[in-house]
Amino acid sequence: MEVNYELRDQIFEIIKNQIKNNDPPETKQTYNRLKKMGYTDFVTKQLIGQCVAVELFNVMKFQEAFDEEHYIENLKNLPEEPFEDEEDE
């Protein structure tokens, strides 16, 4: 699969802003937890980025509001891969 560097950079910017603004606080908590587990900065952002991407996909495809509760649930489950809402499958 070809990497879309522009999209990755935009998702990383979202993560950076969430951490900086502590909104939601679970992003920073997850970042710190994954770093303590030994993941590099880049891989940590990739893992969190998967959670961001799942929610962005739902926003764009289903024209739903960003589901922060689902996003936080996926963050808490990292490093397990994030999942779609069951009703979206």
Secondary structure, DSSP 4 states (H G I P E B T S, - for coil): ----HHHHHHHHHHHHHHHHHTSSHHHHHHHHHHHHTT--HHHHHHHHHHHHHHHHHHHHHH-PPP-HHHHHHHHHHTTSPP---GGG-
